[in-house]
Structures are given as structure tokens and as C-alpha cells.
Amino acid sequence: MFTAMTPAPVFSLAELEAMNHQEFKAIVSGNLGDEHEELWELLSGIKLYPRTRAVLVDLLQTIALHANTERVELDRLKAECLAEGPEARSRFFGARSDYESRKRRRNGFKRLVEARMQRLKTAKRNNHETHQARNHDRHRLGLCNLALAVHQHRDSMLEEGITPDKHDLVLWEALEKIEVEMGGRVISLAQAIEYGHWTD
């Protein structure tokens, strides 16, 4: 169950995505340590986050199940040894010593899994913030391009002496009504163009 730590193999995102569940689980569980950060950048990314999280949750559940099963088995052995008398004590103490040793290793592994789970949550939050920032930039660029197109349309019509239709006026009015934040100030799209924040 608890995989020994080995040097992290180098995988591409495509290779990790193509892995079956057992292969992917082996990569996650075998590379929990801090020395595998490059691998974890991929495992924590938007595309692999759900699979990685599922593996970590499964590992924590498996650890809890093993801990409970071993505890129940030790309690059963204790009751059995008590019933057999003093000569069975050494068998129980030997089993308890083995149990404590496995428990220490299991708890160490559990701490690694929990630390990775916490880092995974942080990575998800960072991924979300980066995604939001990209969307914000993309939407702002789209709004800039749209505002410039409406502005150019208005200038062209006015230069050519064309009388604007009602829908033209509605578009031009939107330049005055829609506001954006620029340098800590809120200004209209028309002002963003006029002040040179947005140019062709």
C-alpha cells in the first residue's frame, strides 16, 4: 500500500493524461515528497487536478481503513491472549510492537498525503485565480476592441456626413454609459479612448 519514494520519472502532460487509473495512482502515491515539484506542477494543473485529488482522497480512505482493520485485529488478539492466560502475553506484545511500527510508517505516509492534499487545494485556488485573470484580460481586450470599433464607426459616419440611425446612436451612447476601471479610477469607454488608454 505505501510506496517507497523514488526519483520522479519525467512525464509529459499527455503521458499522464493517457495513464490508466492504476498507473496514475502509482505515480501520485510514489512521488509525494518535496523533491518531485516539477511532476506536481503537472499533477496539480487544471487538467489533472480532478484525477490527482481523487487518488489522494482514495489514499486517505485506504489509510483509514487499514488503521481501523489493524486496530480491530489487535483488539481481537488482545482479547484472545487474555483468555489464553499469561503465557500468551509475549505473542500479544510482539503483535503490538509490530502494530506500532506499522502505525508510525502509516502516519508518516498519511502526513505526506495530507500535505499534498493541502498543496493541491492551494494550487487549485491559484489555478482559478490565474484563469480568472486571463479571462479578465481577454474580456477587457474584447471590450477595448469593441469600443474602438464603435468609436471608429462613429467617426467615419460623422466625417462622411452620414445621418446616424437610431441603432447607431444607441451604440454611441453605450460608449458613454459603460464604465471600466483604469488606474484606480472609473471612466467611460469613451473617456478611455479619449484619454489614450485604448488606441488602435
KEDREN-987170 format. One record per residue (C-alpha): residue number from 1; x, y, z negated; residue in one letter. Coordinates in steps of 0.02 Angstrom, whole numbers, plus 50000, padded with zeros to 5 digits. Last residue first. Layout:
<site><seq>NUM</seq><xx>X</xx><yy>Y</yy><zz>Z</zz><type>A</type></site>
...
//
This chain:
<site><seq>200</seq><xx>49700</xx><yy>52572</yy><zz>51623</zz><type>D</type></site>
<site><seq>199</seq><xx>49704</xx><yy>52657</yy><zz>51454</zz><type>T</type></site>
<site><seq>198</seq><xx>49639</xx><yy>52624</yy><zz>51280</zz><type>W</type></site>
<site><seq>197</seq><xx>49711</xx><yy>52721</yy><zz>51133</zz><type>H</type></site>
<site><seq>196</seq><xx>49727</xx><yy>52873</yy><zz>51246</zz><type>G</type></site>
<site><seq>195</seq><xx>49624</xx><yy>52993</yy><zz>51141</zz><type>Y</type></site>
<site><seq>194</seq><xx>49487</xx><yy>52999</yy><zz>51275</zz><type>E</type></site>
<site><seq>193</seq><xx>49480</xx><yy>52809</yy><zz>51292</zz><type>I</type></site>
<site><seq>192</seq><xx>49464</xx><yy>52776</yy><zz>51106</zz><type>A</type></site>
<site><seq>191</seq><xx>49348</xx><yy>52927</yy><zz>51096</zz><type>Q</type></site>
<site><seq>190</seq><xx>49230</xx><yy>52850</yy><zz>51225</zz><type>A</type></site>
<site><seq>189</seq><xx>49234</xx><yy>52684</yy><zz>51131</zz><type>L</type></site>
<site><seq>188</seq><xx>49179</xx><yy>52778</yy><zz>50976</zz><type>S</type></site>
<site><seq>187</seq><xx>49292</xx><yy>52804</yy><zz>50826</zz><type>I</type></site>
<site><seq>186</seq><xx>49314</xx><yy>52726</yy><zz>50655</zz><type>V</type></site>
<site><seq>185</seq><xx>49479</xx><yy>52773</yy><zz>50574</zz><type>R</type></site>
<site><seq>184</seq><xx>49611</xx><yy>52660</yy><zz>50495</zz><type>G</type></site>
<site><seq>183</seq><xx>49724</xx><yy>52665</yy><zz>50647</zz><type>G</type></site>
<site><seq>182</seq><xx>49581</xx><yy>52625</yy><zz>50765</zz><type>M</type></site>
<site><seq>181</seq><xx>49420</xx><yy>52544</yy><zz>50706</zz><type>E</type></site>
<site><seq>180</seq><xx>49287</xx><yy>52524</yy><zz>50838</zz><type>V</type></site>
<site><seq>179</seq><xx>49122</xx><yy>52609</yy><zz>50873</zz><type>E</type></site>
<site><seq>178</seq><xx>48982</xx><yy>52582</yy><zz>50999</zz><type>I</type></site>
<site><seq>177</seq><xx>48871</xx><yy>52735</yy><zz>51016</zz><type>K</type></site>
<site><seq>176</seq><xx>48971</xx><yy>52850</yy><zz>51133</zz><type>E</type></site>
<site><seq>175</seq><xx>49023</xx><yy>52716</yy><zz>51257</zz><type>L</type></site>
<site><seq>174</seq><xx>48848</xx><yy>52644</yy><zz>51243</zz><type>A</type></site>
<site><seq>173</seq><xx>48781</xx><yy>52808</yy><zz>51312</zz><type>E</type></site>
<site><seq>172</seq><xx>48874</xx><yy>52776</yy><zz>51473</zz><type>W</type></site>
<site><seq>171</seq><xx>48793</xx><yy>52606</yy><zz>51490</zz><type>L</type></site>
<site><seq>170</seq><xx>48619</xx><yy>52676</yy><zz>51457</zz><type>V</type></site>
<site><seq>169</seq><xx>48651</xx><yy>52817</yy><zz>51581</zz><type>L</type></site>
<site><seq>168</seq><xx>48697</xx><yy>52692</yy><zz>51716</zz><type>D</type></site>
<site><seq>167</seq><xx>48538</xx><yy>52592</yy><zz>51678</zz><type>H</type></site>
<site><seq>166</seq><xx>48434</xx><yy>52751</yy><zz>51703</zz><type>K</type></site>
<site><seq>165</seq><xx>48512</xx><yy>52784</yy><zz>51873</zz><type>D</type></site>
<site><seq>164</seq><xx>48656</xx><yy>52905</yy><zz>51894</zz><type>P</type></site>
<site><seq>163</seq><xx>48650</xx><yy>53040</yy><zz>52028</zz><type>T</type></site>
<site><seq>162</seq><xx>48802</xx><yy>53018</yy><zz>52140</zz><type>I</type></site>
<site><seq>161</seq><xx>48912</xx><yy>53172</yy><zz>52154</zz><type>G</type></site>
<site><seq>160</seq><xx>49063</xx><yy>53072</yy><zz>52211</zz><type>E</type></site>
<site><seq>159</seq><xx>49166</xx><yy>53130</yy><zz>52062</zz><type>E</type></site>
<site><seq>158</seq><xx>49020</xx><yy>53093</yy><zz>51944</zz><type>L</type></site>
<site><seq>157</seq><xx>48997</xx><yy>52917</yy><zz>52011</zz><type>M</type></site>
<site><seq>156</seq><xx>49182</xx><yy>52879</yy><zz>52003</zz><type>S</type></site>
<site><seq>155</seq><xx>49199</xx><yy>52948</yy><zz>51826</zz><type>D</type></site>
<site><seq>154</seq><xx>49051</xx><yy>52845</yy><zz>51765</zz><type>R</type></site>
<site><seq>153</seq><xx>49116</xx><yy>52684</yy><zz>51844</zz><type>H</type></site>
<site><seq>152</seq><xx>49289</xx><yy>52717</yy><zz>51773</zz><type>Q</type></site>
<site><seq>151</seq><xx>49215</xx><yy>52738</yy><zz>51598</zz><type>H</type></site>
<site><seq>150</seq><xx>49108</xx><yy>52581</yy><zz>51618</zz><type>V</type></site>
<site><seq>149</seq><xx>49262</xx><yy>52483</yy><zz>51674</zz><type>A</type></site>
<site><seq>148</seq><xx>49367</xx><yy>52556</yy><zz>51532</zz><type>L</type></site>
<site><seq>147</seq><xx>49235</xx><yy>52507</yy><zz>51404</zz><type>A</type></site>
<site><seq>146</seq><xx>49226</xx><yy>52330</yy><zz>51474</zz><type>L</type></site>
<site><seq>145</seq><xx>49415</xx><yy>52311</yy><zz>51472</zz><type>N</type></site>
<site><seq>144</seq><xx>49425</xx><yy>52376</yy><zz>51294</zz><type>C</type></site>
<site><seq>143</seq><xx>49283</xx><yy>52262</yy><zz>51237</zz><type>L</type></site>
<site><seq>142</seq><xx>49369</xx><yy>52112</yy><zz>51314</zz><type>G</type></site>
<site><seq>141</seq><xx>49534</xx><yy>52161</yy><zz>51232</zz><type>L</type></site>
<site><seq>140</seq><xx>49445</xx><yy>52179</yy><zz>51064</zz><type>R</type></site>
<site><seq>139</seq><xx>49362</xx><yy>52010</yy><zz>51088</zz><type>H</type></site>
<site><seq>138</seq><xx>49530</xx><yy>51926</yy><zz>51126</zz><type>R</type></site>
<site><seq>137</seq><xx>49616</xx><yy>52012</yy><zz>50980</zz><type>D</type></site>
<site><seq>136</seq><xx>49476</xx><yy>51964</yy><zz>50860</zz><type>H</type></site>
<site><seq>135</seq><xx>49475</xx><yy>51787</yy><zz>50928</zz><type>N</type></site>
<site><seq>134</seq><xx>49663</xx><yy>51775</yy><zz>50902</zz><type>R</type></site>
<site><seq>133</seq><xx>49645</xx><yy>51845</yy><zz>50725</zz><type>A</type></site>
<site><seq>132</seq><xx>49505</xx><yy>51721</yy><zz>50687</zz><type>Q</type></site>
<site><seq>131</seq><xx>49611</xx><yy>51576</yy><zz>50751</zz><type>H</type></site>
<site><seq>130</seq><xx>49758</xx><yy>51634</yy><zz>50645</zz><type>T</type></site>
<site><seq>129</seq><xx>49643</xx><yy>51649</yy><zz>50493</zz><type>E</type></site>
<site><seq>128</seq><xx>49571</xx><yy>51477</yy><zz>50525</zz><type>H</type></site>
<site><seq>127</seq><xx>49742</xx><yy>51399</yy><zz>50548</zz><type>N</type></site>
<site><seq>126</seq><xx>49799</xx><yy>51483</yy><zz>50386</zz><type>N</type></site>
<site><seq>125</seq><xx>49647</xx><yy>51413</yy><zz>50293</zz><type>R</type></site>
<site><seq>124</seq><xx>49677</xx><yy>51242</yy><zz>50369</zz><type>K</type></site>
<site><seq>123</seq><xx>49862</xx><yy>51252</yy><zz>50323</zz><type>A</type></site>
<site><seq>122</seq><xx>49816</xx><yy>51293</yy><zz>50143</zz><type>T</type></site>
<site><seq>121</seq><xx>49697</xx><yy>51144</yy><zz>50137</zz><type>K</type></site>
<site><seq>120</seq><xx>49834</xx><yy>51033</yy><zz>50210</zz><type>L</type></site>
<site><seq>119</seq><xx>49955</xx><yy>51097</yy><zz>50080</zz><type>R</type></site>
<site><seq>118</seq><xx>49834</xx><yy>51044</yy><zz>49943</zz><type>Q</type></site>
<site><seq>117</seq><xx>49809</xx><yy>50873</yy><zz>50024</zz><type>M</type></site>
<site><seq>116</seq><xx>49998</xx><yy>50854</yy><zz>50040</zz><type>R</type></site>
<site><seq>115</seq><xx>50019</xx><yy>50890</yy><zz>49854</zz><type>A</type></site>
<site><seq>114</seq><xx>49880</xx><yy>50766</yy><zz>49814</zz><type>E</type></site>
<site><seq>113</seq><xx>49965</xx><yy>50631</yy><zz>49921</zz><type>V</type></site>
<site><seq>112</seq><xx>50134</xx><yy>50662</yy><zz>49839</zz><type>L</type></site>
<site><seq>111</seq><xx>50055</xx><yy>50661</yy><zz>49665</zz><type>R</type></site>
<site><seq>110</seq><xx>49968</xx><yy>50496</yy><zz>49707</zz><type>K</type></site>
<site><seq>109</seq><xx>50134</xx><yy>50419</yy><zz>49758</zz><type>F</type></site>
<site><seq>108</seq><xx>50208</xx><yy>50467</yy><zz>49590</zz><type>G</type></site>
<site><seq>107</seq><xx>50053</xx><yy>50401</yy><zz>49502</zz><type>N</type></site>
<site><seq>106</seq><xx>50066</xx><yy>50236</yy><zz>49595</zz><type>R</type></site>
<site><seq>105</seq><xx>50250</xx><yy>50218</yy><zz>49551</zz><type>R</type></site>
<site><seq>104</seq><xx>50214</xx><yy>50253</yy><zz>49366</zz><type>R</type></site>
<site><seq>103</seq><xx>50062</xx><yy>50136</yy><zz>49369</zz><type>K</type></site>
<site><seq>102</seq><xx>50165</xx><yy>49997</yy><zz>49448</zz><type>R</type></site>
<site><seq>101</seq><xx>50291</xx><yy>50009</yy><zz>49305</zz><type>S</type></site>
<site><seq>100</seq><xx>50151</xx><yy>50018</yy><zz>49175</zz><type>E</type></site>
<site><seq>99</seq><xx>50067</xx><yy>49863</yy><zz>49249</zz><type>Y</type></site>
<site><seq>98</seq><xx>50231</xx><yy>49765</yy><zz>49249</zz><type>D</type></site>
<site><seq>97</seq><xx>50256</xx><yy>49809</yy><zz>49065</zz><type>S</type></site>
<site><seq>96</seq><xx>50076</xx><yy>49762</yy><zz>49028</zz><type>R</type></site>
<site><seq>95</seq><xx>50099</xx><yy>49593</yy><zz>49114</zz><type>A</type></site>
<site><seq>94</seq><xx>50255</xx><yy>49558</yy><zz>49011</zz><type>G</type></site>
<site><seq>93</seq><xx>50164</xx><yy>49613</yy><zz>48852</zz><type>F</type></site>
<site><seq>92</seq><xx>50017</xx><yy>49499</yy><zz>48895</zz><type>F</type></site>
<site><seq>91</seq><xx>50127</xx><yy>49346</yy><zz>48927</zz><type>R</type></site>
<site><seq>90</seq><xx>50225</xx><yy>49382</yy><zz>48768</zz><type>S</type></site>
<site><seq>89</seq><xx>50063</xx><yy>49388</yy><zz>48668</zz><type>R</type></site>
<site><seq>88</seq><xx>50006</xx><yy>49215</yy><zz>48723</zz><type>A</type></site>
<site><seq>87</seq><xx>50092</xx><yy>49128</yy><zz>48573</zz><type>E</type></site>
<site><seq>86</seq><xx>49993</xx><yy>49239</yy><zz>48453</zz><type>P</type></site>
<site><seq>85</seq><xx>49824</xx><yy>49164</yy><zz>48497</zz><type>G</type></site>
<site><seq>84</seq><xx>49733</xx><yy>49103</yy><zz>48651</zz><type>E</type></site>
<site><seq>83</seq><xx>49584</xx><yy>49218</yy><zz>48623</zz><type>A</type></site>
<site><seq>82</seq><xx>49696</xx><yy>49370</yy><zz>48611</zz><type>L</type></site>
<site><seq>81</seq><xx>49781</xx><yy>49316</yy><zz>48772</zz><type>C</type></site>
<site><seq>80</seq><xx>49615</xx><yy>49306</yy><zz>48865</zz><type>E</type></site>
<site><seq>79</seq><xx>49558</xx><yy>49475</yy><zz>48800</zz><type>A</type></site>
<site><seq>78</seq><xx>49723</xx><yy>49552</yy><zz>48853</zz><type>K</type></site>
<site><seq>77</seq><xx>49715</xx><yy>49467</yy><zz>49023</zz><type>L</type></site>
<site><seq>76</seq><xx>49541</xx><yy>49539</yy><zz>49054</zz><type>R</type></site>
<site><seq>75</seq><xx>49599</xx><yy>49712</yy><zz>49001</zz><type>D</type></site>
<site><seq>74</seq><xx>49749</xx><yy>49696</yy><zz>49119</zz><type>L</type></site>
<site><seq>73</seq><xx>49635</xx><yy>49643</yy><zz>49262</zz><type>E</type></site>
<site><seq>72</seq><xx>49517</xx><yy>49789</yy><zz>49230</zz><type>V</type></site>
<site><seq>71</seq><xx>49664</xx><yy>49910</yy><zz>49230</zz><type>R</type></site>
<site><seq>70</seq><xx>49733</xx><yy>49832</yy><zz>49389</zz><type>E</type></site>
<site><seq>69</seq><xx>49566</xx><yy>49849</yy><zz>49479</zz><type>T</type></site>
<site><seq>68</seq><xx>49543</xx><yy>50029</yy><zz>49419</zz><type>N</type></site>
<site><seq>67</seq><xx>49716</xx><yy>50083</yy><zz>49475</zz><type>A</type></site>
<site><seq>66</seq><xx>49698</xx><yy>49993</yy><zz>49641</zz><type>H</type></site>
<site><seq>65</seq><xx>49529</xx><yy>50078</yy><zz>49674</zz><type>L</type></site>
<site><seq>64</seq><xx>49597</xx><yy>50249</yy><zz>49625</zz><type>A</type></site>
<site><seq>63</seq><xx>49748</xx><yy>50227</yy><zz>49741</zz><type>I</type></site>
<site><seq>62</seq><xx>49633</xx><yy>50169</yy><zz>49882</zz><type>T</type></site>
<site><seq>61</seq><xx>49522</xx><yy>50322</yy><zz>49859</zz><type>Q</type></site>
<site><seq>60</seq><xx>49672</xx><yy>50437</yy><zz>49862</zz><type>L</type></site>
<site><seq>59</seq><xx>49738</xx><yy>50351</yy><zz>50019</zz><type>L</type></site>
<site><seq>58</seq><xx>49569</xx><yy>50365</yy><zz>50105</zz><type>D</type></site>
<site><seq>57</seq><xx>49561</xx><yy>50552</yy><zz>50065</zz><type>V</type></site>
<site><seq>56</seq><xx>49736</xx><yy>50571</yy><zz>50137</zz><type>L</type></site>
<site><seq>55</seq><xx>49689</xx><yy>50474</yy><zz>50294</zz><type>V</type></site>
<site><seq>54</seq><xx>49530</xx><yy>50576</yy><zz>50320</zz><type>A</type></site>
<site><seq>53</seq><xx>49628</xx><yy>50738</yy><zz>50297</zz><type>R</type></site>
<site><seq>52</seq><xx>49751</xx><yy>50686</yy><zz>50431</zz><type>T</type></site>
<site><seq>51</seq><xx>49613</xx><yy>50639</yy><zz>50552</zz><type>R</type></site>
<site><seq>50</seq><xx>49520</xx><yy>50803</yy><zz>50526</zz><type>P</type></site>
<site><seq>49</seq><xx>49679</xx><yy>50909</yy><zz>50535</zz><type>Y</type></site>
<site><seq>48</seq><xx>49745</xx><yy>50832</yy><zz>50696</zz><type>L</type></site>
<site><seq>47</seq><xx>49682</xx><yy>50960</yy><zz>50824</zz><type>K</type></site>
<site><seq>46</seq><xx>49685</xx><yy>51114</yy><zz>50712</zz><type>I</type></site>
<site><seq>45</seq><xx>49862</xx><yy>51084</yy><zz>50652</zz><type>G</type></site>
<site><seq>44</seq><xx>49905</xx><yy>51000</yy><zz>50487</zz><type>S</type></site>
<site><seq>43</seq><xx>49976</xx><yy>50841</yy><zz>50567</zz><type>L</type></site>
<site><seq>42</seq><xx>50077</xx><yy>50946</yy><zz>50691</zz><type>L</type></site>
<site><seq>41</seq><xx>50154</xx><yy>51058</yy><zz>50558</zz><type>E</type></site>
<site><seq>40</seq><xx>50170</xx><yy>50901</yy><zz>50452</zz><type>W</type></site>
<site><seq>39</seq><xx>50291</xx><yy>50823</yy><zz>50577</zz><type>L</type></site>
<site><seq>38</seq><xx>50402</xx><yy>50977</yy><zz>50568</zz><type>E</type></site>
<site><seq>37</seq><xx>50389</xx><yy>50976</yy><zz>50377</zz><type>E</type></site>
<site><seq>36</seq><xx>50453</xx><yy>50797</yy><zz>50353</zz><type>H</type></site>
<site><seq>35</seq><xx>50587</xx><yy>50826</yy><zz>50219</zz><type>E</type></site>
<site><seq>34</seq><xx>50454</xx><yy>50882</yy><zz>50096</zz><type>D</type></site>
<site><seq>33</seq><xx>50392</xx><yy>50705</yy><zz>50073</zz><type>G</type></site>
<site><seq>32</seq><xx>50229</xx><yy>50628</yy><zz>50134</zz><type>L</type></site>
<site><seq>31</seq><xx>50304</xx><yy>50536</yy><zz>50282</zz><type>N</type></site>
<site><seq>30</seq><xx>50255</xx><yy>50354</yy><zz>50263</zz><type>G</type></site>
<site><seq>29</seq><xx>50073</xx><yy>50388</yy><zz>50219</zz><type>S</type></site>
<site><seq>28</seq><xx>50043</xx><yy>50501</yy><zz>50370</zz><type>V</type></site>
<site><seq>27</seq><xx>50139</xx><yy>50396</yy><zz>50497</zz><type>I</type></site>
<site><seq>26</seq><xx>50063</xx><yy>50233</yy><zz>50432</zz><type>A</type></site>
<site><seq>25</seq><xx>49888</xx><yy>50309</yy><zz>50439</zz><type>K</type></site>
<site><seq>24</seq><xx>49915</xx><yy>50361</yy><zz>50620</zz><type>F</type></site>
<site><seq>23</seq><xx>49970</xx><yy>50186</yy><zz>50669</zz><type>E</type></site>
<site><seq>22</seq><xx>49823</xx><yy>50108</yy><zz>50577</zz><type>Q</type></site>
<site><seq>21</seq><xx>49696</xx><yy>50229</yy><zz>50652</zz><type>H</type></site>
<site><seq>20</seq><xx>49754</xx><yy>50210</yy><zz>50832</zz><type>N</type></site>
<site><seq>19</seq><xx>49882</xx><yy>50332</yy><zz>50899</zz><type>M</type></site>
<site><seq>18</seq><xx>49843</xx><yy>50438</yy><zz>51053</zz><type>A</type></site>
<site><seq>17</seq><xx>49828</xx><yy>50602</yy><zz>50956</zz><type>E</type></site>
<site><seq>16</seq><xx>50000</xx><yy>50574</yy><zz>50878</zz><type>L</type></site>
<site><seq>15</seq><xx>50078</xx><yy>50543</yy><zz>51048</zz><type>E</type></site>
<site><seq>14</seq><xx>49994</xx><yy>50698</yy><zz>51123</zz><type>A</type></site>
<site><seq>13</seq><xx>50053</xx><yy>50807</yy><zz>50978</zz><type>L</type></site>
<site><seq>12</seq><xx>50230</xx><yy>50749</yy><zz>51010</zz><type>S</type></site>
<site><seq>11</seq><xx>50318</xx><yy>50632</yy><zz>50893</zz><type>F</type></site>
<site><seq>10</seq><xx>50489</xx><yy>50633</yy><zz>50811</zz><type>V</type></site>
<site><seq>9</seq><xx>50509</xx><yy>50498</yy><zz>50679</zz><type>P</type></site>
<site><seq>8</seq><xx>50520</xx><yy>50560</yy><zz>50502</zz><type>A</type></site>
<site><seq>7</seq><xx>50664</xx><yy>50483</yy><zz>50406</zz><type>P</type></site>
<site><seq>6</seq><xx>50595</xx><yy>50352</yy><zz>50287</zz><type>T</type></site>
<site><seq>5</seq><xx>50493</xx><yy>50360</yy><zz>50128</zz><type>M</type></site>
<site><seq>4</seq><xx>50436</xx><yy>50190</yy><zz>50066</zz><type>A</type></site>
<site><seq>3</seq><xx>50252</xx><yy>50151</yy><zz>50097</zz><type>T</type></site>
<site><seq>2</seq><xx>50134</xx><yy>50125</yy><zz>49951</zz><type>F</type></site>
<site><seq>1</seq><xx>50000</xx><yy>50000</yy><zz>50000</zz><type>M</type></site>
//
